[in-house]
Amino acid sequence: MKSNNLFNVLMYTAVGIAIGAVVCTLSLLAVHGMTDVLRELTVWLIASAVLGLVSMVYESEHFTDLTATLIHAPVTLAVALIAGWILDYGDGSILLLLTRMVPAIIVLYALIHLFLFVMRRCIVRVLNSHLKK
């Protein structure tokens, strides 16, 4: 199986999951009304859609990975804090919400940037080895 085919399989799988999640949520909403679980699921589906759009910054040739991460991270933090506030993850306290969510997002973005850095280094190594041949 070519890597392109594997990529297509993963992309179609992700699209199927995304569409299925939205259809399932809307179906459950139509049948049962807005339950606490559906409210949480709906908020995070909307947040995920926003973050998916913001992730396009990583595709831009105008930004380095670090710059893209520095753009994406605050937007992610804002979206997560808004979702957390709507869902009352801070038990009514903004300070508690911040202390619960900010450290997790900082660690997440440090890991994302580390992964992107290592991935780019591997790509450069492979390209350099091909150029030497």
N, CA, C and O atoms as a Tinker XYZ file with bonds, in Angstrom:
   532  protein
     1  N      0.845000   -1.185000    0.000000    73     2
     2  CA     0.000000    0.000000    0.000000    64     1     3
     3  C      0.886000    1.241000    0.000000    63     2     4     5
     4  O      1.764000    1.376000    0.852000    81     3
     5  N      0.668000    2.124000   -0.923000    73     3     6
     6  CA     1.444000    3.353000   -0.992000    64     5     7
     7  C      1.099000    4.250000    0.191000    63     6     8     9
     8  O     -0.006000    4.198000    0.733000    81     7
     9  N      2.073000    5.075000    0.579000    73     7    10
    10  CA     1.812000    5.979000    1.699000    64     9    11
    11  C      0.678000    6.941000    1.368000    63    10    12    13
    12  O     -0.073000    7.346000    2.256000    81    11
    13  N      0.549000    7.310000    0.092000    73    11    14
    14  CA    -0.547000    8.176000   -0.322000    64    13    15
    15  C     -1.891000    7.495000   -0.058000    63    14    16    17
    16  O     -2.847000    8.137000    0.378000    81    15
    17  N     -1.952000    6.186000   -0.327000    73    15    18
    18  CA    -3.181000    5.445000   -0.057000    64    17    19
    19  C     -3.466000    5.394000    1.436000    63    18    20    21
    20  O     -4.617000    5.514000    1.856000    81    19
    21  N     -2.425000    5.217000    2.238000    73    19    22
    22  CA    -2.600000    5.212000    3.688000    64    21    23
    23  C     -3.115000    6.574000    4.150000    63    22    24    25
    24  O     -4.005000    6.657000    4.996000    81    23
    25  N     -2.551000    7.627000    3.592000    73    23    26
    26  CA    -3.008000    8.975000    3.924000    64    25    27
    27  C     -4.485000    9.142000    3.575000    63    26    28    29
    28  O     -5.255000    9.691000    4.363000    81    27
    29  N     -4.878000    8.667000    2.394000    73    27    30
    30  CA    -6.286000    8.753000    1.985000    64    29    31
    31  C     -7.182000    7.965000    2.923000    63    30    32    33
    32  O     -8.266000    8.429000    3.279000    81    31
    33  N     -6.746000    6.780000    3.327000    73    31    34
    34  CA    -7.531000    5.974000    4.273000    64    33    35
    35  C     -7.720000    6.747000    5.570000    63    34    36    37
    36  O     -8.830000    6.809000    6.099000    81    35
    37  N     -6.650000    7.332000    6.083000    73    35    38
    38  CA    -6.747000    8.092000    7.333000    64    37    39
    39  C     -7.630000    9.327000    7.171000    63    38    40    41
    40  O     -8.419000    9.645000    8.061000    81    39
    41  N     -7.505000   10.017000    6.052000    73    39    42
    42  CA    -8.325000   11.209000    5.820000    64    41    43
    43  C     -9.808000   10.857000    5.701000    63    42    44    45
    44  O    -10.655000   11.518000    6.301000    81    43
    45  N    -10.116000    9.823000    4.930000    73    43    46
    46  CA   -11.520000    9.419000    4.787000    64    45    47
    47  C    -12.084000    8.927000    6.120000    63    46    48    49
    48  O    -13.251000    9.165000    6.430000    81    47
    49  N    -11.261000    8.249000    6.895000    73    47    50
    50  CA   -11.697000    7.798000    8.218000    64    49    51
    51  C    -12.018000    8.993000    9.107000    63    50    52    53
    52  O    -13.054000    9.017000    9.772000    81    51
    53  N    -11.134000    9.978000    9.119000    73    51    54
    54  CA   -11.349000   11.172000    9.941000    64    53    55
    55  C    -12.603000   11.929000    9.502000    63    54    56    57
    56  O    -13.386000   12.380000   10.339000    81    55
    57  N    -12.789000   12.064000    8.203000    73    55    58
    58  CA   -13.986000   12.750000    7.689000    64    57    59
    59  C    -15.243000   11.973000    8.070000    63    58    60    61
    60  O    -16.247000   12.565000    8.465000    81    59
    61  N    -15.186000   10.652000    7.950000    73    59    62
    62  CA   -16.328000    9.818000    8.328000    64    61    63
    63  C    -16.681000    9.960000    9.800000    63    62    64    65
    64  O    -17.853000   10.057000   10.161000    81    63
    65  N    -15.660000    9.971000   10.644000    73    63    66
    66  CA   -15.893000   10.147000   12.083000    64    65    67
    67  C    -16.498000   11.524000   12.350000    63    66    68    69
    68  O    -17.438000   11.650000   13.135000    81    67
    69  N    -15.964000   12.545000   11.705000    73    67    70
    70  CA   -16.466000   13.906000   11.923000    64    69    71
    71  C    -17.925000   14.041000   11.496000    63    70    72    73
    72  O    -18.751000   14.572000   12.238000    81    71
    73  N    -18.228000   13.560000   10.306000    73    71    74
    74  CA   -19.612000   13.643000    9.824000    64    73    75
    75  C    -20.524000   12.792000   10.698000    63    74    76    77
    76  O    -21.626000   13.216000   11.047000    81    75
    77  N    -20.072000   11.604000   11.049000    73    75    78
    78  CA   -20.864000   10.723000   11.906000    64    77    79
    79  C    -21.149000   11.341000   13.265000    63    78    80    81
    80  O    -22.250000   11.196000   13.796000    81    79
    81  N    -20.159000   12.032000   13.833000    73    79    82
    82  CA   -20.353000   12.672000   15.138000    64    81    83
    83  C    -21.415000   13.761000   15.056000    63    82    84    85
    84  O    -22.258000   13.881000   15.946000    81    83
    85  N    -21.374000   14.543000   14.000000    73    83    86
    86  CA   -22.362000   15.617000   13.836000    64    85    87
    87  C    -23.756000   15.035000   13.602000    63    86    88    89
    88  O    -24.723000   15.468000   14.229000    81    87
    89  N    -23.861000   14.060000   12.708000    73    87    90
    90  CA   -25.160000   13.439000   12.418000    64    89    91
    91  C    -25.715000   12.760000   13.666000    63    90    92    93
    92  O    -26.900000   12.890000   13.972000    81    91
    93  N    -24.866000   12.040000   14.380000    73    91    94
    94  CA   -25.299000   11.354000   15.607000    64    93    95
    95  C    -25.786000   12.365000   16.646000    63    94    96    97
    96  O    -26.824000   12.163000   17.276000    81    95
    97  N    -25.039000   13.443000   16.820000    73    95    98
    98  CA   -25.425000   14.472000   17.790000    64    97    99
    99  C    -26.761000   15.102000   17.416000    63    98   100   101
   100  O    -27.631000   15.269000   18.270000    81    99
   101  N    -26.926000   15.450000   16.148000    73    99   102
   102  CA   -28.192000   16.056000   15.707000    64   101   103
   103  C    -29.355000   15.079000   15.844000    63   102   104   105
   104  O    -30.459000   15.475000   16.218000    81   103
   105  N    -29.111000   13.803000   15.541000    73   103   106
   106  CA   -30.165000   12.784000   15.682000    64   105   107
   107  C    -30.583000   12.631000   17.135000    63   106   108   109
   108  O    -31.774000   12.596000   17.445000    81   107
   109  N    -29.604000   12.539000   18.026000    73   107   110
   110  CA   -29.919000   12.412000   19.451000    64   109   111
   111  C    -30.620000   13.657000   19.971000    63   110   112   113
   112  O    -31.526000   13.567000   20.799000    81   111
   113  N    -30.203000   14.808000   19.487000    73   111   114
   114  CA   -30.842000   16.062000   19.882000    64   113   115
   115  C    -32.302000   16.081000   19.447000    63   114   116   117
   116  O    -33.174000   16.509000   20.204000    81   115
   117  N    -32.568000   15.619000   18.232000    73   115   118
   118  CA   -33.942000   15.585000   17.719000    64   117   119
   119  C    -34.809000   14.619000   18.516000    63   118   120   121
   120  O    -35.986000   14.892000   18.754000    81   119
   121  N    -34.240000   13.497000   18.927000    73   119   122
   122  CA   -35.013000   12.467000   19.630000    64   121   123
   123  C    -35.164000   12.779000   21.117000    63   122   124   125
   124  O    -36.255000   12.650000   21.671000    81   123
   125  N    -34.068000   13.191000   21.765000    73   123   126
   126  CA   -34.076000   13.334000   23.226000    64   125   127
   127  C    -34.074000   14.773000   23.729000    63   126   128   129
   128  O    -34.252000   15.000000   24.926000    81   127
   129  N    -33.881000   15.737000   22.859000    73   127   130
   130  CA   -33.740000   17.112000   23.322000    64   129   131
   131  C    -32.341000   17.329000   23.887000    63   130   132   133
   132  O    -31.497000   16.434000   23.836000    81   131
   133  N    -32.105000   18.510000   24.420000    73   131   134
   134  CA   -30.777000   18.872000   24.910000    64   133   135
   135  C    -30.550000   18.307000   26.307000    63   134   136   137
   136  O    -31.027000   18.863000   27.296000    81   135
   137  N    -29.828000   17.211000   26.379000    73   135   138
   138  CA   -29.429000   16.646000   27.665000    64   137   139
   139  C    -28.068000   17.231000   28.035000    63   138   140   141
   140  O    -27.437000   17.901000   27.218000    81   139
   141  N    -27.619000   16.983000   29.254000    73   139   142
   142  CA   -26.307000   17.480000   29.679000    64   141   143
   143  C    -25.187000   16.917000   28.807000    63   142   144   145
   144  O    -24.253000   17.634000   28.444000    81   143
   145  N    -25.285000   15.646000   28.480000    73   143   146
   146  CA   -24.258000   15.010000   27.649000    64   145   147
   147  C    -24.257000   15.613000   26.252000    63   146   148   149
   148  O    -23.195000   15.901000   25.700000    81   147
   149  N    -25.439000   15.805000   25.677000    73   147   150
   150  CA   -25.520000   16.403000   24.342000    64   149   151
   151  C    -25.042000   17.851000   24.341000    63   150   152   153
   152  O    -24.435000   18.310000   23.374000    81   151
   153  N    -25.315000   18.558000   25.413000    73   151   154
   154  CA   -24.833000   19.943000   25.524000    64   153   155
   155  C    -23.314000   19.963000   25.485000    63   154   156   157
   156  O    -22.713000   20.756000   24.760000    81   155
   157  N    -22.699000   19.086000   26.267000    73   155   158
   158  CA   -21.237000   19.016000   26.300000    64   157   159
   159  C    -20.681000   18.596000   24.939000    63   158   160   161
   160  O    -19.715000   19.181000   24.448000    81   159
   161  N    -21.286000   17.594000   24.343000    73   159   162
   162  CA   -20.847000   17.115000   23.034000    64   161   163
   163  C    -20.989000   18.208000   21.973000    63   162   164   165
   164  O    -20.098000   18.392000   21.144000    81   163
   165  N    -22.100000   18.924000   22.003000    73   163   166
   166  CA   -22.331000   19.991000   21.029000    64   165   167
   167  C    -21.310000   21.115000   21.181000    63   166   168   169
   168  O    -20.767000   21.604000   20.190000    81   167
   169  N    -21.053000   21.521000   22.411000    73   167   170
   170  CA   -20.071000   22.586000   22.648000    64   169   171
   171  C    -18.697000   22.174000   22.124000    63   170   172   173
   172  O    -18.022000   22.965000   21.465000    81   171
   173  N    -18.278000   20.938000   22.415000    73   171   174
   174  CA   -16.949000   20.499000   21.969000    64   173   175
   175  C    -16.899000   20.231000   20.468000    63   174   176   177
   176  O    -15.837000   20.382000   19.862000    81   175
   177  N    -18.005000   19.840000   19.853000    73   175   178
   178  CA   -18.026000   19.707000   18.389000    64   177   179
   179  C    -17.845000   21.068000   17.720000    63   178   180   181
   180  O    -17.103000   21.196000   16.746000    81   179
   181  N    -18.526000   22.077000   18.247000    73   179   182
   182  CA   -18.370000   23.429000   17.701000    64   181   183
   183  C    -16.944000   23.923000   17.929000    63   182   184   185
   184  O    -16.328000   24.498000   17.031000    81   183
   185  N    -16.425000   23.697000   19.131000    73   183   186
   186  CA   -15.040000   24.092000   19.423000    64   185   187
   187  C    -14.067000   23.382000   18.486000    63   186   188   189
   188  O    -13.115000   23.992000   18.000000    81   187
   189  N    -14.301000   22.110000   18.232000    73   187   190
   190  CA   -13.434000   21.342000   17.329000    64   189   191
   191  C    -13.485000   21.886000   15.911000    63   190   192   193
   192  O    -12.464000   21.932000   15.224000    81   191
   193  N    -14.661000   22.297000   15.474000    73   191   194
   194  CA   -14.790000   22.882000   14.133000    64   193   195
   195  C    -13.986000   24.176000   14.034000    63   194   196   197
   196  O    -13.288000   24.406000   13.046000    81   195
   197  N    -14.085000   25.014000   15.054000    73   195   198
   198  CA   -13.320000   26.267000   15.067000    64   197   199
   199  C    -11.822000   25.965000   15.051000    63   198   200   201
   200  O    -11.068000   26.577000   14.294000    81   199
   201  N    -11.398000   25.025000   15.884000    73   199   202
   202  CA    -9.974000   24.677000   15.940000    64   201   203
   203  C     -9.495000   24.049000   14.636000    63   202   204   205
   204  O     -8.348000   24.245000   14.236000    81   203
   205  N    -10.362000   23.303000   13.981000    73   203   206
   206  CA   -10.008000   22.749000   12.676000    64   205   207
   207  C     -9.739000   23.845000   11.666000    63   206   208   209
   208  O     -8.792000   23.761000   10.884000    81   207
   209  N    -10.570000   24.873000   11.683000    73   207   210
   210  CA   -10.359000   26.005000   10.775000    64   209   211
   211  C     -9.075000   26.759000   11.112000    63   210   212   213
   212  O     -8.311000   27.133000   10.221000    81   211
   213  N     -8.848000   26.975000   12.393000    73   211   214
   214  CA    -7.642000   27.689000   12.815000    64   213   215
   215  C     -6.385000   26.885000   12.481000    63   214   216   217
   216  O     -5.317000   27.460000   12.272000    81   215
   217  N     -6.507000   25.578000   12.431000    73   215   218
   218  CA    -5.358000   24.721000   12.122000    64   217   219
   219  C     -4.833000   24.934000   10.711000    63   218   220   221
   220  O     -3.727000   24.501000   10.388000    81   219
   221  N     -5.609000   25.591000    9.879000    73   219   222
   222  CA    -5.146000   25.898000    8.523000    64   221   223
   223  C     -3.894000   26.767000    8.553000    63   222   224   225
   224  O     -3.164000   26.838000    7.565000    81   223
   225  N     -3.644000   27.424000    9.679000    73   223   226
   226  CA    -2.449000   28.255000    9.806000    64   225   227
   227  C     -1.181000   27.413000    9.622000    63   226   228   229
   228  O     -0.157000   27.925000    9.170000    81   227
   229  N     -1.250000   26.135000    9.966000    73   227   230
   230  CA    -0.090000   25.250000    9.800000    64   229   231
   231  C      0.190000   24.944000    8.327000    63   230   232   233
   232  O      1.292000   24.513000    7.987000    81   231
   233  N     -0.780000   25.159000    7.464000    73   231   234
   234  CA    -0.606000   24.901000    6.036000    64   233   235
   235  C     -0.010000   26.102000    5.304000    63   234   236   237
   236  O      0.420000   25.976000    4.157000    81   235
   237  N      0.019000   27.249000    5.949000    73   235   238
   238  CA     0.512000   28.461000    5.305000    64   237   239
   239  C      2.027000   28.413000    5.139000    63   238   240   241
   240  O      2.759000   28.028000    6.051000    81   239
   241  N      2.469000   28.806000    3.972000    73   239   242
   242  CA     3.909000   28.885000    3.720000    64   241   243
   243  C      4.495000   30.184000    4.268000    63   242   244   245
   244  O      5.711000   30.373000    4.248000    81   243
   245  N      3.646000   31.070000    4.752000    73   243   246
   246  CA     4.098000   32.355000    5.280000    64   245   247
   247  C      4.577000   32.256000    6.723000    63   246   248   249
   248  O      5.243000   33.165000    7.218000    81   247
   249  N      4.245000   31.161000    7.401000    73   247   250
   250  CA     4.578000   31.029000    8.815000    64   249   251
   251  C      5.515000   29.856000    9.050000    63   250   252   253
   252  O      5.406000   28.818000    8.398000    81   251
   253  N      6.436000   30.034000    9.988000    73   251   254
   254  CA     7.226000   28.899000   10.455000    64   253   255
   255  C      6.329000   28.071000   11.368000    63   254   256   257
   256  O      5.252000   28.517000   11.763000    81   255
   257  N      6.779000   26.865000   11.698000    73   255   258
   258  CA     5.993000   26.045000   12.629000    64   257   259
   259  C      5.832000   26.749000   13.970000    63   258   260   261
   260  O      4.764000   26.695000   14.580000    81   259
   261  N      6.890000   27.409000   14.425000    73   259   262
   262  CA     6.814000   28.120000   15.700000    64   261   263
   263  C      5.796000   29.252000   15.626000    63   262   264   265
   264  O      4.986000   29.412000   16.539000    81   263
   265  N      5.825000   30.036000   14.558000    73   263   266
   266  CA     4.866000   31.133000   14.406000    64   265   267
   267  C      3.436000   30.601000   14.332000    63   266   268   269
   268  O      2.530000   31.144000   14.964000    81   267
   269  N      3.245000   29.540000   13.559000    73   267   270
   270  CA     1.909000   28.942000   13.455000    64   269   271
   271  C      1.432000   28.460000   14.818000    63   270   272   273
   272  O      0.267000   28.638000   15.173000    81   271
   273  N      2.337000   27.850000   15.581000    73   271   274
   274  CA     1.975000   27.376000   16.921000    64   273   275
   275  C      1.643000   28.554000   17.833000    63   274   276   277
   276  O      0.713000   28.477000   18.635000    81   275
   277  N      2.406000   29.647000   17.710000    73   275   278
   278  CA     2.149000   30.829000   18.539000    64   277   279
   279  C      0.846000   31.532000   18.159000    63   278   280   281
   280  O      0.286000   32.268000   18.972000    81   279
   281  N      0.365000   31.319000   16.959000    73   279   282
   282  CA    -0.953000   31.824000   16.553000    64   281   283
   283  C     -2.042000   30.864000   17.022000    63   282   284   285
   284  O     -3.058000   31.281000   17.577000    81   283
   285  N     -1.816000   29.581000   16.791000    73   283   286
   286  CA    -2.821000   28.554000   17.070000    64   285   287
   287  C     -3.072000   28.392000   18.574000    63   286   288   289
   288  O     -4.217000   28.237000   18.999000    81   287
   289  N     -2.013000   28.427000   19.369000    73   287   290
   290  CA    -2.144000   28.162000   20.810000    64   289   291
   291  C     -3.077000   29.139000   21.528000    63   290   292   293
   292  O     -3.953000   28.687000   22.265000    81   291
   293  N     -2.932000   30.462000   21.349000    73   291   294
   294  CA    -3.852000   31.363000   22.051000    64   293   295
   295  C     -5.304000   31.214000   21.596000    63   294   296   297
   296  O     -6.232000   31.354000   22.391000    81   295
   297  N     -5.485000   30.928000   20.303000    73   295   298
   298  CA    -6.852000   30.713000   19.817000    64   297   299
   299  C     -7.427000   29.459000   20.461000    63   298   300   301
   300  O     -8.582000   29.445000   20.887000    81   299
   301  N     -6.615000   28.405000   20.529000    73   299   302
   302  CA    -7.058000   27.174000   21.186000    64   301   303
   303  C     -7.391000   27.435000   22.646000    63   302   304   305
   304  O     -8.406000   26.960000   23.154000    81   303
   305  N     -6.537000   28.189000   23.312000    73   303   306
   306  CA    -6.787000   28.524000   24.714000    64   305   307
   307  C     -8.103000   29.280000   24.852000    63   306   308   309
   308  O     -8.908000   28.970000   25.730000    81   307
   309  N     -8.325000   30.267000   23.995000    73   307   310
   310  CA    -9.570000   31.043000   24.065000    64   309   311
   311  C    -10.789000   30.162000   23.817000    63   310   312   313
   312  O    -11.779000   30.245000   24.543000    81   311
   313  N    -10.715000   29.318000   22.786000    73   311   314
   314  CA   -11.843000   28.422000   22.471000    64   313   315
   315  C    -12.091000   27.458000   23.628000    63   314   316   317
   316  O    -13.237000   27.237000   24.021000    81   315
   317  N    -11.024000   26.887000   24.171000    73   315   318
   318  CA   -11.170000   25.941000   25.285000    64   317   319
   319  C    -11.736000   26.632000   26.524000    63   318   320   321
   320  O    -12.576000   26.067000   27.225000    81   319
   321  N    -11.276000   27.851000   26.790000    73   319   322
   322  CA   -11.793000   28.581000   27.954000    64   321   323
   323  C    -13.264000   28.949000   27.772000    63   322   324   325
   324  O    -14.046000   28.874000   28.720000    81   323
   325  N    -13.637000   29.340000   26.573000    73   323   326
   326  CA   -15.056000   29.644000   26.313000    64   325   327
   327  C    -15.900000   28.383000   26.479000    63   326   328   329
   328  O    -16.954000   28.413000   27.114000    81   327
   329  N    -15.431000   27.276000   25.904000    73   327   330
   330  CA   -16.161000   26.007000   26.056000    64   329   331
   331  C    -16.217000   25.601000   27.524000    63   330   332   333
   332  O    -17.262000   25.180000   28.019000    81   331
   333  N    -15.091000   25.730000   28.215000    73   331   334
   334  CA   -15.052000   25.391000   29.640000    64   333   335
   335  C    -15.973000   26.264000   30.470000    63   334   336   337
   336  O    -16.597000   25.790000   31.419000    81   335
   337  N    -16.060000   27.547000   30.114000    73   335   338
   338  CA   -16.952000   28.462000   30.831000    64   337   339
   339  C    -18.412000   28.088000   30.577000    63   338   340   341
   340  O    -19.215000   28.041000   31.508000    81   339
   341  N    -18.752000   27.823000   29.311000    73   339   342
   342  CA   -20.122000   27.432000   28.969000    64   341   343
   343  C    -20.511000   26.159000   29.714000    63   342   344   345
   344  O    -21.639000   26.024000   30.186000    81   343
   345  N    -19.560000   25.227000   29.814000    73   343   346
   346  CA   -19.838000   23.936000   30.449000    64   345   347
   347  C    -19.562000   23.943000   31.952000    63   346   348   349
   348  O    -19.694000   22.912000   32.612000    81   347
   349  N    -19.181000   25.100000   32.492000    73   347   350
   350  CA   -18.951000   25.296000   33.926000    64   349   351
   351  C    -17.850000   24.390000   34.482000    63   350   352   353
   352  O    -17.985000   23.832000   35.571000    81   351
   353  N    -16.761000   24.250000   33.724000    73   351   354
   354  CA   -15.624000   23.452000   34.204000    64   353   355
   355  C    -14.896000   24.126000   35.359000    63   354   356   357
   356  O    -14.160000   23.473000   36.099000    81   355
   357  N    -15.100000   25.423000   35.513000    73   355   358
   358  CA   -14.451000   26.142000   36.605000    64   357   359
   359  C    -15.340000   26.305000   37.817000    63   358   360   361
   360  O    -15.003000   27.046000   38.741000    81   359
   361  N    -16.467000   25.626000   37.826000    73   359   362
   362  CA   -17.426000   25.721000   38.934000    64   361   363
   363  C    -17.743000   27.180000   39.276000    63   362   364   365
   364  O    -17.839000   27.550000   40.446000    81   363
   365  N    -17.903000   28.001000   38.228000    73   363   366
   366  CA   -18.262000   29.401000   38.427000    64   365   367
   367  C    -17.086000   30.327000   38.679000    63   366   368   369
   368  O    -17.282000   31.535000   38.811000    81   367
   369  N    -15.875000   29.803000   38.749000    73   367   370
   370  CA   -14.690000   30.611000   39.033000    64   369   371
   371  C    -13.782000   30.670000   37.805000    63   370   372   373
   372  O    -13.336000   29.641000   37.297000    81   371
   373  N    -13.518000   31.881000   37.341000    73   371   374
   374  CA   -12.612000   32.035000   36.200000    64   373   375
   375  C    -11.209000   31.578000   36.585000    63   374   376   377
   376  O    -10.521000   30.939000   35.789000    81   375
   377  N    -10.787000   31.903000   37.795000    73   375   378
   378  CA    -9.451000   31.505000   38.249000    64   377   379
   379  C     -9.311000   29.985000   38.273000    63   378   380   381
   380  O     -8.291000   29.453000   37.836000    81   379
   381  N    -10.310000   29.294000   38.770000    73   379   382
   382  CA   -10.272000   27.830000   38.800000    64   381   383
   383  C    -10.274000   27.266000   37.379000    63   382   384   385
   384  O     -9.561000   26.307000   37.084000    81   383
   385  N    -11.073000   27.860000   36.512000    73   383   386
   386  CA   -11.097000   27.432000   35.110000    64   385   387
   387  C     -9.713000   27.594000   34.484000    63   386   388   389
   388  O     -9.231000   26.694000   33.797000    81   387
   389  N     -9.078000   28.735000   34.721000    73   387   390
   390  CA    -7.736000   28.980000   34.182000    64   389   391
   391  C     -6.716000   27.989000   34.732000    63   390   392   393
   392  O     -5.899000   27.460000   33.980000    81   391
   393  N     -6.758000   27.737000   36.030000    73   391   394
   394  CA    -5.772000   26.818000   36.624000    64   393   395
   395  C     -5.997000   25.380000   36.178000    63   394   396   397
   396  O     -5.067000   24.573000   36.198000    81   395
   397  N     -7.199000   25.058000   35.783000    73   395   398
   398  CA    -7.469000   23.704000   35.288000    64   397   399
   399  C     -7.074000   23.537000   33.826000    63   398   400   401
   400  O     -6.619000   22.464000   33.430000    81   399
   401  N     -7.238000   24.572000   33.027000    73   399   402
   402  CA    -7.073000   24.408000   31.580000    64   401   403
   403  C     -5.743000   24.914000   31.028000    63   402   404   405
   404  O     -5.194000   24.303000   30.111000    81   403
   405  N     -5.219000   26.000000   31.553000    73   403   406
   406  CA    -4.003000   26.589000   30.987000    64   405   407
   407  C     -2.804000   25.643000   31.051000    63   406   408   409
   408  O     -2.118000   25.491000   30.040000    81   407
   409  N     -2.515000   24.998000   32.190000    73   407   410
   410  CA    -1.351000   24.096000   32.206000    64   409   411
   411  C     -1.455000   22.968000   31.177000    63   410   412   413
   412  O     -0.462000   22.611000   30.543000    81   411
   413  N     -2.636000   22.419000   31.014000    73   411   414
   414  CA    -2.816000   21.330000   30.041000    64   413   415
   415  C     -2.549000   21.828000   28.624000    63   414   416   417
   416  O     -1.928000   21.125000   27.827000    81   415
   417  N     -3.007000   23.019000   28.311000    73   415   418
   418  CA    -2.807000   23.558000   26.966000    64   417   419
   419  C     -1.341000   23.901000   26.731000    63   418   420   421
   420  O     -0.832000   23.694000   25.630000    81   419
   421  N     -0.652000   24.422000   27.745000    73   419   422
   422  CA     0.781000   24.713000   27.608000    64   421   423
   423  C      1.561000   23.433000   27.327000    63   422   424   425
   424  O      2.401000   23.402000   26.429000    81   423
   425  N      1.288000   22.386000   28.085000    73   423   426
   426  CA     1.969000   21.100000   27.864000    64   425   427
   427  C      1.632000   20.561000   26.479000    63   426   428   429
   428  O      2.516000   20.083000   25.767000    81   427
   429  N      0.367000   20.633000   26.096000    73   427   430
   430  CA    -0.054000   20.146000   24.783000    64   429   431
   431  C      0.703000   20.858000   23.664000    63   430   432   433
   432  O      1.185000   20.211000   22.735000    81   431
   433  N      0.808000   22.162000   23.745000    73   431   434
   434  CA     1.488000   22.900000   22.683000    64   433   435
   435  C      2.996000   22.716000   22.707000    63   434   436   437
   436  O      3.634000   22.761000   21.655000    81   435
   437  N      3.565000   22.515000   23.849000    73   435   438
   438  CA     4.997000   22.185000   23.897000    64   437   439
   439  C      5.232000   20.857000   23.181000    63   438   440   441
   440  O      6.197000   20.717000   22.429000    81   439
   441  N      4.355000   19.886000   23.415000    73   439   442
   442  CA     4.474000   18.589000   22.743000    64   441   443
   443  C      4.232000   18.708000   21.238000    63   442   444   445
   444  O      4.933000   18.076000   20.447000    81   443
   445  N      3.253000   19.507000   20.842000    73   443   446
   446  CA     2.980000   19.708000   19.414000    64   445   447
   447  C      4.197000   20.321000   18.732000    63   446   448   449
   448  O      4.627000   19.853000   17.678000    81   447
   449  N      4.751000   21.370000   19.335000    73   447   450
   450  CA     5.904000   22.021000   18.714000    64   449   451
   451  C      7.106000   21.074000   18.669000    63   450   452   453
   452  O      7.832000   21.050000   17.676000    81   451
   453  N      7.320000   20.309000   19.715000    73   451   454
   454  CA     8.412000   19.332000   19.724000    64   453   455
   455  C      8.221000   18.306000   18.611000    63   454   456   457
   456  O      9.169000   17.981000   17.896000    81   455
   457  N      7.009000   17.798000   18.464000    73   455   458
   458  CA     6.712000   16.827000   17.406000    64   457   459
   459  C      6.985000   17.429000   16.029000    63   458   460   461
   460  O      7.634000   16.799000   15.193000    81   459
   461  N      6.495000   18.642000   15.791000    73   459   462
   462  CA     6.715000   19.292000   14.495000    64   461   463
   463  C      8.198000   19.529000   14.234000    63   462   464   465
   464  O      8.668000   19.360000   13.109000    81   463
   465  N      8.929000   19.917000   15.266000    73   463   466
   466  CA    10.366000   20.151000   15.137000    64   465   467
   467  C     11.092000   18.865000   14.746000    63   466   468   469
   468  O     11.906000   18.861000   13.823000    81   467
   469  N     10.796000   17.780000   15.449000    73   467   470
   470  CA    11.434000   16.488000   15.157000    64   469   471
   471  C     11.039000   16.005000   13.764000    63   470   472   473
   472  O     11.884000   15.513000   13.016000    81   471
   473  N      9.773000   16.141000   13.414000    73   471   474
   474  CA     9.306000   15.710000   12.101000    64   473   475
   475  C     10.020000   16.477000   10.987000    63   474   476   477
   476  O     10.464000   15.878000   10.007000    81   475
   477  N     10.131000   17.783000   11.131000    73   475   478
   478  CA    10.808000   18.600000   10.115000    64   477   479
   479  C     12.285000   18.222000   10.006000    63   478   480   481
   480  O     12.834000   18.174000    8.906000    81   479
   481  N     12.920000   17.957000   11.131000    73   479   482
   482  CA    14.342000   17.555000   11.098000    64   481   483
   483  C     14.510000   16.248000   10.347000    63   482   484   485
   484  O     15.455000   16.090000    9.574000    81   483
   485  N     13.598000   15.312000   10.570000    73   483   486
   486  CA    13.663000   14.030000    9.853000    64   485   487
   487  C     13.475000   14.241000    8.352000    63   486   488   489
   488  O     14.177000   13.631000    7.546000    81   487
   489  N     12.543000   15.093000    7.981000    73   487   490
   490  CA    12.305000   15.381000    6.562000    64   489   491
   491  C     13.547000   16.010000    5.937000    63   490   492   493
   492  O     13.946000   15.637000    4.834000    81   491
   493  N     14.153000   16.959000    6.635000    73   491   494
   494  CA    15.362000   17.611000    6.119000    64   493   495
   495  C     16.482000   16.595000    5.959000    63   494   496   497
   496  O     17.212000   16.629000    4.968000    81   495
   497  N     16.625000   15.694000    6.917000    73   495   498
   498  CA    17.655000   14.655000    6.836000    64   497   499
   499  C     17.453000   13.775000    5.603000    63   498   500   501
   500  O     18.404000   13.477000    4.880000    81   499
   501  N     16.213000   13.366000    5.372000    73   499   502
   502  CA    15.910000   12.526000    4.206000    64   501   503
   503  C     16.185000   13.294000    2.914000    63   502   504   505
   504  O     16.785000   12.753000    1.985000    81   503
   505  N     15.749000   14.544000    2.853000    73   503   506
   506  CA    15.997000   15.354000    1.658000    64   505   507
   507  C     17.493000   15.540000    1.408000    63   506   508   509
   508  O     17.954000   15.442000    0.271000    81   507
   509  N     18.237000   15.807000    2.463000    73   507   510
   510  CA    19.684000   15.971000    2.316000    64   509   511
   511  C     20.348000   14.695000    1.828000    63   510   512   513
   512  O     21.263000   14.744000    1.006000    81   511
   513  N     19.896000   13.557000    2.328000    73   511   514
   514  CA    20.503000   12.292000    1.887000    64   513   515
   515  C     20.186000   12.029000    0.411000    63   514   516   517
   516  O     21.015000   11.468000   -0.306000    81   515
   517  N     19.013000   12.423000   -0.040000    73   515   518
   518  CA    18.657000   12.263000   -1.459000    64   517   519
   519  C     19.455000   13.224000   -2.343000    63   518   520   521
   520  O     19.821000   12.883000   -3.468000    81   519
   521  N     19.719000   14.414000   -1.831000    73   519   522
   522  CA    20.488000   15.388000   -2.601000    64   521   523
   523  C     21.955000   14.975000   -2.740000    63   522   524   525
   524  O     22.600000   15.296000   -3.739000    81   523
   525  N     22.479000   14.267000   -1.744000    73   523   526
   526  CA    23.874000   13.823000   -1.785000    64   525   527
   527  C     24.092000   12.710000   -2.795000    63   526   528   529
   528  O     25.217000   12.505000   -3.251000    81   527
   529  N     23.045000   11.994000   -3.149000    73   527   530
   530  CA    23.174000   10.855000   -4.072000    64   529   531
   531  C     23.367000   11.285000   -5.481000    63   530   532
   532  O     23.491000   10.445000   -6.371000    81   531
